[in-house]
Amino acid sequence: MYNSTNRWVNYITYAVSGAITNVVMAAVTAVAIILVPLIGLWLVYSYLPLHVFYIVLAVLLADILLGIVLRALLNRR
């Protein structure tokens, strides 16, 4: 293993590893935010009665809208 005492080498190494970490974190977050609710809704739609699907969809949309409103209100303060 190469061990360098140069500051610029350490800076570049940390910058590259930080950038890779941010990209991986963003990809995992995007998958979790998009795919998990979609797969859950598809399973509810596939296996439960249609009125239950509409109830779950309404609760999910209300939760999302409430989160957006609360975030807008709390960020003003």
Residue, then its C-alpha position, 0 to 999 in steps of 0.5 A: m500500500y502506498n503511504s504518502t505524507n503529501r497533503w494534496v494527495n490526502y486531500i484528493t483521496y478524501a475528495v474522491s472518496g467523499a464524492i463516490t460516497n455521495v453518489v452512492m448515497a443519492a442512488v440508494t435514497a432515490v431507489a428507496i424513495i421511488l421504488v419502495p412505495l411503488i412496489g408497495l402500492w402494486l402489491v396492495y393493488s394486486y392482492l387486496p380489494l380495490h377499495v382498500f387500495y384507494i384507502v392506502l393511496a389516499v393515506l399515502l397522498a395525505d401523508i406526503l402533502l402533510g409532510i410538504v406543508l409542515r416542512a414549508l411551515l417549519n422552515r419559515r421559523 
